[in-house]
Amino acid sequence: MARVQDALVTEAVPRFGEGDLVRLKTGGPVMVVCFAVEPILLCKWMDAAGRDRRGTFSPRQLQLVEHAYPVWMRAVERLSRRYSIVTLC
């Protein structure tokens, strides 16, 4: 009976696939899952300087991002404040 109770208490491990947008549950940048082999996910993201970064994470550390604000949209938004350009959205 103890095993049944333990099974009910344990958290379900989320499943991610290649191309999914994820973020650490503790916060941070939006990342793309490049390679998924349970129990390790290889993720890629860009740091503030625009360099590609990669790291491995457990699925328990990550959450799925439904609507990510694309990096290029932020750049267009910043440029539109400085220069008179037309934004798309």
Kinemage of the C-alpha trace (Angstrom):
@kinemage 1
@onewidth
@group {chain A} dominant
@subgroup {mainchain}
@vectorlist {calphas} color= white
{ca met a 1} P 0.000 0.000 0.000
{ca ala a 2} L 2.897 2.387 0.677
{ca arg a 3} L 4.050 2.128 -2.951
{ca val a 4} L 0.625 3.144 -4.227
{ca gln a 5} L 0.627 6.229 -1.986
{ca asp a 6} L 4.170 7.138 -3.075
{ca ala a 7} L 3.132 6.852 -6.709
{ca leu a 8} L 0.233 9.242 -6.135
{ca val a 9} L 2.428 11.829 -4.424
{ca thr a 10} L 5.177 11.903 -7.046
{ca glu a 11} L 4.971 14.630 -9.651
{ca ala a 12} L 4.361 13.637 -13.268
{ca val a 13} L 7.432 14.244 -15.428
{ca pro a 14} L 6.546 16.496 -18.386
{ca arg a 15} L 7.477 15.293 -21.864
{ca phe a 16} L 9.160 17.652 -24.294
{ca gly a 17} L 10.083 17.140 -27.928
{ca glu a 18} L 12.569 18.688 -30.302
{ca gly a 19} L 11.571 22.214 -31.253
{ca asp a 20} L 9.509 22.878 -28.112
{ca leu a 21} L 9.946 26.287 -26.490
{ca val a 22} L 10.749 25.962 -22.799
{ca arg a 23} L 11.908 28.058 -19.864
{ca leu a 24} L 13.369 27.140 -16.496
{ca lys a 25} L 10.714 27.026 -13.798
{ca thr a 26} L 12.879 29.465 -11.843
{ca gly a 27} L 12.857 31.935 -14.767
{ca gly a 28} L 15.351 32.853 -17.445
{ca pro a 29} L 15.395 33.070 -21.227
{ca val a 30} L 13.176 31.127 -23.597
{ca met a 31} L 15.048 28.101 -24.931
{ca val a 32} L 14.524 25.653 -27.776
{ca val a 33} L 14.782 21.921 -27.142
{ca cys a 34} L 17.379 20.676 -29.645
{ca phe a 35} L 17.667 17.063 -28.550
{ca ala a 36} L 15.482 15.070 -26.180
{ca val a 37} L 16.565 11.733 -24.722
{ca glu a 38} L 14.939 10.976 -21.390
{ca pro a 39} L 15.986 12.013 -18.801
{ca ile a 40} L 18.122 14.745 -20.442
{ca leu a 41} L 17.182 17.631 -22.721
{ca leu a 42} L 19.736 19.639 -24.704
{ca cys a 43} L 18.474 23.209 -25.003
{ca lys a 44} L 19.730 26.222 -26.929
{ca trp a 45} L 19.182 29.931 -26.265
{ca met a 46} L 20.765 33.324 -26.973
{ca asp a 47} L 22.326 35.341 -24.176
{ca ala a 48} L 22.056 39.128 -23.832
{ca ala a 49} L 25.140 39.612 -26.044
{ca gly a 50} L 23.574 37.570 -28.859
{ca arg a 51} L 25.803 34.507 -28.414
{ca asp a 52} L 24.396 31.002 -28.763
{ca arg a 53} L 24.363 29.086 -25.508
{ca arg a 54} L 23.577 25.427 -24.852
{ca gly a 55} L 22.916 23.411 -21.761
{ca thr a 56} L 21.435 20.159 -20.558
{ca phe a 57} L 18.452 20.086 -18.245
{ca ser a 58} L 16.103 17.655 -16.583
{ca pro a 59} L 12.467 17.814 -17.740
{ca arg a 60} L 11.514 18.524 -14.110
{ca gln a 61} L 13.443 21.831 -14.283
{ca leu a 62} L 11.546 23.142 -17.318
{ca gln a 63} L 8.105 24.378 -18.250
{ca leu a 64} L 6.572 24.676 -21.693
{ca val a 65} L 6.270 28.214 -23.074
{ca glu a 66} L 3.001 28.727 -24.911
{ca his a 67} L 3.570 32.168 -26.428
{ca ala a 68} L 7.154 33.344 -26.709
{ca tyr a 69} L 7.909 36.899 -27.726
{ca pro a 70} L 10.393 36.495 -30.607
{ca val a 71} L 13.805 38.110 -30.166
{ca trp a 72} L 13.534 39.890 -33.513
{ca met a 73} L 10.289 41.561 -32.363
{ca arg a 74} L 12.101 43.048 -29.373
{ca ala a 75} L 14.808 44.382 -31.685
{ca val a 76} L 12.220 45.964 -34.004
{ca glu a 77} L 10.455 47.474 -31.019
{ca arg a 78} L 13.690 49.052 -29.727
{ca leu a 79} L 14.597 50.382 -33.173
{ca ser a 80} L 11.121 51.824 -33.693
{ca arg a 81} L 11.595 53.984 -30.597
{ca arg a 82} L 14.767 55.488 -32.070
{ca tyr a 83} L 13.884 55.689 -35.726
{ca ser a 84} L 10.660 56.272 -37.598
{ca ile a 85} L 10.054 52.780 -38.940
{ca val a 86} L 6.823 50.887 -39.272
{ca thr a 87} L 6.415 47.876 -36.996
{ca leu a 88} L 4.571 44.749 -38.048
{ca cys a 89} L 2.390 44.219 -34.995
